[in-house]
């Protein structure tokens, strides 16, 4: 199956990460807003294995839509609002 930037699950992840405190429980070692959300939390919310969530998060990070931050032994993901706005403007202009 090809990896495409647009996919229902990836769009849902981006939407959840707009307001992580509304969609994810507090985390022990990281702040939801400042640091982001762990792959484990995303996997649990999606109802998929961690590896599936990591694949989605990695693609969104590679596209620059998410920023990854390491805190202790985990990686946390949050939206890159500046990059998302740039991409939105590209599509508004008709590419």
Buried (B, 14 or more C-beta within 10 A) or exposed (E): EEEEEEEEBBEBBBEBBEEBEEBBEEBEEBBBEEBBBBBEBBBBBBEBEEEBBBBBBBBBBEBEBBBBEEBEEBBBBBBBEEBBEEBEEEEEEEE
